[in-house]
Every structure is written in structure tokens, then in C-alpha cells.
Amino acid sequence: MNSEVPSLPRLARLKGCTAIVTGAGSLGEGFGTGKAIALLFASEGARVALVDLDRDRAEETRALIAAEGGESVVVQGSVVDADDCARIVAESVAALGSLDILVNNVGMGAGSGKLEEIDPAIWQRGVNLNLASAFLMTRAAVPHLLAGAGKAVINIASVAGMRAHGNASYGPAKAAMIQFTRETAVMYGADGLRANVIAPGHIMTPLVEKFSAPTARSNRQRVGALSAVEGNAWDIAYAALFLASAEARFVSGVCLPVDGGVTMIGPLAAFERMTG
Ligand SMILES: NC(=O)c1ccc[n+]([C@@H]2O[C@H](COP(=O)([O-])OP(=O)(O)OC[C@H]3O[C@@H](n4cnc5c(N)ncnc54)[C@H](O)[C@@H]3O)[C@@H](O)[C@H]2O)c1
């Protein structure tokens, strides 16, 4: 598991910036993408608000950032609740003094099976976690982002929003999140705000490790073009760093797959890898 903190760069690519990262804690040992993004942003000079439903998980991230000499603040709350999102953003801005970057990272699967087997409340939970959360947080953050210097929104979708996997809630919500990002990019582009979305492929995180059988883990890796490489949270964090930084000042409305080529490979080539 990717539980060790890699040697992090100190290039100060986000020096002087402030950022909110949602889902900045991690389930169990190791690094989910939110935790890795928060730590990498802080190591590059950003001051970060660590938003999580679970205060203890976010506190672990804060302690890691402090140990690396970075600055962060924990803001506990739920990103699927409109009032909570308003409070989360207000508390974050009060603590940080401004807001340059918003990373909407919270998301997870909710329910599987055929349509008639799915409880509508569970389906709605998937839509809330994977789509409404980005709307509610961005809506609350926009006035502050427009007043800031960075003006960057980064959403974390999934390759499940680009290719069908037979799931009624997660994939459709992630597909809508990709389009929501483009709509945001157009809505505020004239104000200088950039909105981009990352589509992670098969990434080994504590959540995935907890729920994956060993064969599923190797299948997730082998099916991509880069079949010898297992993606981890740091691959997503480095993509988010680029999109958050001034290096991406002319990049907006983009969906960047970080997936080892799993959305690019042809079905037959993928099949031959799995069976060959
Ligand atoms: N791991 C993968 O293979 C993979 C693939 C594609 C996309 N993704 C996406 O990457 C993102 C991160 O996934 P991850 O598994 O690394 O998770 P993560 O470890 O980054 O985030 C998990 C954290 O989110 C918090 N959280 C859950 N619900 C919340 C809520 N309502 N409000 C605030 N915090 C909440 C949890 O307490 C937990 O600490 C998700 O959007 C996921 O859909 C992951």
C-alpha cells in the first residue's frame, strides 16, 4: 500500500495560494487522493483547508502536513448538505484569509445491481456524493474564488464517467460531473476562473484496497496500456497540482484521464492482455 510519504518537492509552485480540498482524510492507512492532494499542495506552498466528514481522518492529514513544515486547518462537515457547504467555505475562508483553489474530491460508489434492485434512496446518495457535492461546494466558493488570485476549480470524476461499467448511479453522476465542470468553465471563464476535471482510472487507495479481492486488484492494473504500473493517489495529486498552478493558466474545461491508458486502449487489445 502507498502508505509512505514520498519525498515531496519543494518548488513552491503554489506559494502564497490558499486551497480547499474535500475528502482530505483517508480511510485507514495510506493515501486516498484527497489526502495526497492536500499534502502535495501544502508541500508546494499552499495553505490548505482540509474538509472531511470525519474530523480524526482530516486531523491525521493535518499532522502529516505540519510534520512537513506546511500549514493547514481542519474543517469538519458534509459536502452533500447545502448549509454545511456554506459553513465549510465560510470557515475555510475565515481561517485562510482568501480562496484561490477548490478541489472537489469527495466521491464513492453507492449501490450496484440491476435497476429494479436499486433502492432509489441509495441511487440518490450516489448522485449526491458524486455530483451534487461539486455543485454545492463550487456554488458556495465561487464568490471567494473570483475575489482570489488563483481562480481554479478541480473536480475529481472517474473513468466510470467516460466508459460504461453497468452501474446506475456512480458512472452517470461522474459523467454529469465532467459536464458540470465544462459548464462551470464557460459560466465563469470571462471572470478568469478555470475549471478542470480529472478522471482517475484504477487507483489503489485505502478504500479500494479494503473492498477489492486480490484478483480484482491485478485485473484493474493489467487492463490498461501501462499494465506494469499500478496507479496510486500521488498520480492524481500531481495532475491536480498542474491544473491548480499558474502553469495551467490557459487550460480550462479539460477532462484529464489519469488512468494508465485504460480509456484509450481498444477493447480487443485489452482483452488480449487479460487472456494472453
Ligand atoms: N480509487 C479509485 O480507483 C478511483 C477511481 C476513479 C475515481 N475515484 C474518485 O477519486 C475520489 C477520491 O477517492 P478516494 O477513494 O481516494 O477517497 P479519499 O480517500 O480521497 O476520500 C475519502 C474521504 O472522504 C470523506 N468523505 C466521505 N463523504 C464525505 C462527505 N459527505 N463530506 C465530506 N467528506 C466526506 C471520508 O470521510 C474520507 O476521509 C472520489 O471522487 C472517487 O470517486 C477513485
PDBQT file of the ligand as one rigid body, heavy atoms in Angstrom, charges set to zero:
ROOT
HETATM    1  N1  LIG A 301      -9.659   4.921  -6.165  1.00  0.00    +0.000 N 
HETATM    2  C1  LIG A 301     -10.068   4.790  -7.408  1.00  0.00    +0.000 C 
HETATM    3  O1  LIG A 301      -9.783   3.789  -8.089  1.00  0.00    +0.000 OA
HETATM    4  C2  LIG A 301     -10.849   5.881  -8.041  1.00  0.00    +0.000 A 
HETATM    5  C3  LIG A 301     -11.116   5.774  -9.402  1.00  0.00    +0.000 A 
HETATM    6  C4  LIG A 301     -11.817   6.774 -10.018  1.00  0.00    +0.000 A 
HETATM    7  C5  LIG A 301     -12.248   7.863  -9.291  1.00  0.00    +0.000 A 
HETATM    8  N2  LIG A 301     -12.011   7.949  -7.963  1.00  0.00    +0.000 N 
HETATM    9  C6  LIG A 301     -12.519   9.123  -7.269  1.00  0.00    +0.000 C 
HETATM   10  O2  LIG A 301     -11.465   9.721  -6.530  1.00  0.00    +0.000 OA
HETATM   11  C7  LIG A 301     -12.028  10.437  -5.427  1.00  0.00    +0.000 C 
HETATM   12  C8  LIG A 301     -11.310  10.055  -4.161  1.00  0.00    +0.000 C 
HETATM   13  O3  LIG A 301     -11.499   8.689  -3.862  1.00  0.00    +0.000 OA
HETATM   14  P1  LIG A 301     -10.684   8.033  -2.651  1.00  0.00    +0.000 P 
HETATM   15  O4  LIG A 301     -11.166   6.642  -2.532  1.00  0.00    +0.000 OA
HETATM   16  O5  LIG A 301      -9.229   8.291  -2.848  1.00  0.00    +0.000 OA
HETATM   17  O6  LIG A 301     -11.236   8.799  -1.409  1.00  0.00    +0.000 OA
HETATM   18  P2  LIG A 301     -10.416   9.734  -0.472  1.00  0.00    +0.000 P 
HETATM   19  O7  LIG A 301      -9.595   8.853   0.420  1.00  0.00    +0.000 OA
HETATM   20  O8  LIG A 301      -9.736  10.792  -1.245  1.00  0.00    +0.000 OA
HETATM   21  O9  LIG A 301     -11.589  10.447   0.359  1.00  0.00    +0.000 OA
HETATM   22  C9  LIG A 301     -12.208   9.771   1.355  1.00  0.00    +0.000 C 
HETATM   23  C10 LIG A 301     -12.599  10.795   2.416  1.00  0.00    +0.000 C 
HETATM   24  O10 LIG A 301     -13.815  11.448   2.031  1.00  0.00    +0.000 OA
HETATM   25  C11 LIG A 301     -14.548  11.670   3.211  1.00  0.00    +0.000 C 
HETATM   26  N3  LIG A 301     -15.960  11.884   2.910  1.00  0.00    +0.000 N 
HETATM   27  C12 LIG A 301     -16.871  10.955   2.515  1.00  0.00    +0.000 A 
HETATM   28  N4  LIG A 301     -18.087  11.510   2.395  1.00  0.00    +0.000 NA
HETATM   29  C13 LIG A 301     -17.951  12.816   2.721  1.00  0.00    +0.000 A 
HETATM   30  C14 LIG A 301     -18.851  13.912   2.793  1.00  0.00    +0.000 A 
HETATM   31  N5  LIG A 301     -20.144  13.755   2.519  1.00  0.00    +0.000 N 
HETATM   32  N6  LIG A 301     -18.371  15.119   3.159  1.00  0.00    +0.000 NA
HETATM   33  C15 LIG A 301     -17.055  15.294   3.458  1.00  0.00    +0.000 A 
HETATM   34  N7  LIG A 301     -16.156  14.280   3.414  1.00  0.00    +0.000 NA
HETATM   35  C16 LIG A 301     -16.606  13.065   3.050  1.00  0.00    +0.000 A 
HETATM   36  C17 LIG A 301     -14.301  10.402   4.018  1.00  0.00    +0.000 C 
HETATM   37  O11 LIG A 301     -14.541  10.613   5.419  1.00  0.00    +0.000 OA
HETATM   38  C18 LIG A 301     -12.841  10.072   3.722  1.00  0.00    +0.000 C 
HETATM   39  O12 LIG A 301     -11.947  10.537   4.722  1.00  0.00    +0.000 OA
HETATM   40  C19 LIG A 301     -13.522  10.116  -5.423  1.00  0.00    +0.000 C 
HETATM   41  O13 LIG A 301     -14.235  11.146  -6.036  1.00  0.00    +0.000 OA
HETATM   42  C20 LIG A 301     -13.597   8.844  -6.240  1.00  0.00    +0.000 C 
HETATM   43  O14 LIG A 301     -14.870   8.659  -6.824  1.00  0.00    +0.000 OA
HETATM   44  C21 LIG A 301     -11.313   6.978  -7.314  1.00  0.00    +0.000 A 
ENDROOT
TORSDOF 0
